[in-house]
Amino acid sequence: MRIALLAALIGLASVAEAAQMPIAALPGGTVIYKPVQSLRERRFADLVQQKTDFSCGAAALATVLKQAYWLDVDEAHIIEGMLANSDQELVKTQGFSMLDMKRYVESIGMRARGYRIAPENLSSVSIPVVVLMDIRGYKHFVVLQRTEKDWVYVGDPVLGHKRYAFDDFIKGWNGIIFAVIGPGYDKANALLDPPVPLSAKNHINNFHPVQDAELMEFGFIQSDFF
């Protein structure tokens, strides 16, 4: 019995990640293969997961740099870069700050800006930005991907893609967005089109690439697009 159970668990583990599932769907027993994706892969698609208790800021920043700018960075690389110009003892107890992220972004030749915006203007944020949330007393950096009607979509380095009711998001957000600005920005990056909840029905996808004029409002300059 234990051997059979172990075999079953191994079998389940083998399909926990993306794979090609064989389907006998054609006459004569011809098999076709359809790509499948695990729930975990869907949850963290296009996101960098944090590996330590204090690295949510590094993971969120890595997500923006990888997806919006196609930079070859990971969480460990950004942690190392931010530690070079930060109070390491303070980081161990409180984690990284937006100032640490700003210094790192500027060290790689890009620009970073923090904006305090009113909740009613969240829908005008047309680029993925890093925001700080208070989740049950825990300060946590996530990527704000987009706001759509009564929902705010975020990429959480711990929980993956999440969707908050607008009012719930506002309760935990500190009112500031952290924008990374520079050349090479992908105006059609995947973060702007997050996966919808699996239970969503009749969802209309309103995603569209942003225009240069919209990006100027967040500190981009014309030379960033050439």
Disulfide bonds with the S-S distance in Angstrom:
none
